[in-house]
Amino acid sequence: MSDQQWVERLKKAGVTALSDALDRLGIDGQAVGIMPVARTMRFAGPAFTIRMLPVGLTGGVVGDYIDDVAPGSVVVIDNDGRPDQTVWGDILTFVAHAKGIAGTVIDGVCRDSDRCVELGYPVFARGNTMRTGKDRVTADAYNVPVQLAGVRVAPGDWLVGDADGVLSIPADKVAQVLAIAEEIEAAEDRIRTAVAGGMRLDEARRAANYHSLQTRAAEGR
């Protein structure tokens, strides 16, 4: 399956069904507290990771990596949740959108939020502020494992985001997680149809075996 087919299926499934699938598999991938700048933003794609550190006495730069990010990738920035210094703004949004990058996820904050809304470029963060990260933090390493709200993200892991938040799926688990999410979505469709036809919700859920779909599978199953 092509990357674009994965993208479309993951976006269609949505993060709530994918989150339930992660729970069923015992995978901690939900980056709780990181939300879209605008609720209409959604994306899916493999991670290009950046780890930020305080500059100390070494100096450094915040955003010169952007030319090396492949179209369709998701920029994942570990800024340790810092609320007082941004690592993403107007110029990075402009370049990322022009390059066809899928989106940006920040454990920290962004700025120039109007630009990403104007361009329809997905940015997910803990919030936004005006204060620059220049001369405060620096990009210390690229394409290394990072943390996103306590979730480990390795280069190439898949990030998916929509109005309900963002999550990370290990690269070798994407097919399994997606299959379970689509199973859950199909069960919910059956439940809605049954309830619309007059069935009680509890009966419809039992008929669809709904609760077991979200329960962590036993070892060896």
C-alpha positions, 0 to 999 in steps of 0.5 A: 500500500502506498503512503498516500493510501495509508494517509487517507485511511488513517485520516478517515479512521480518526484519532478516537478510533485509532486511540481505542485501537492503541488501547486494545494493543497496549500501546501508549501513543496518545499525546494528551494535551497537544491540540490543533490550532484550529479544529478543522485541521487534520493530517497523517504522515511519518515523523521527521523528529527534532529535539530542542535543548536550551542554548546554554553558551553554545548558541544555535538555530531553531528552524534551519532543518525545514529544507531537509523535510520530505513532502508528506512528512510530519515535523515533530518537535520535542521542546519539553513542553516549554510554554514560554518560547516558540519553536514554530512560526510564520516563515516555517509555516509558509515553507512547510506548506509550500513543500507539501509537508503534512503538518507539525506537532510540537511538545511546546508552543507555536506563534503566528497562528493566523498564518497556519489557519490562513494557509490551512497548514495543520499545526498541533501544540500545547498553545501559542504565544508571541515569545521567540525561542531564538537564543533560548533553545536550539535544535540539538538533534534530528531524526532521533527518538523524541518525546511528545507529551510523554509518548516516545516517537521514533523517526518514521513512526506515524502521526495522526491528528484531528479535532480530538488531538494527536497520537503516534503509531509505531511504524511496524504497528500501523497496519494492525492499529488501522485494522482494529480502528476500522473494525471499531468504526464498523461496529459503531456504524452498526450501533447507530443504524440499530439505534435509529431503527428503534433498538436500545443502546445497550442492546445494540452495543451487546449485539456489536460486541462493542466493549470487547473491541476497546478492551486490551487483548490478552497476552498470546491472543 
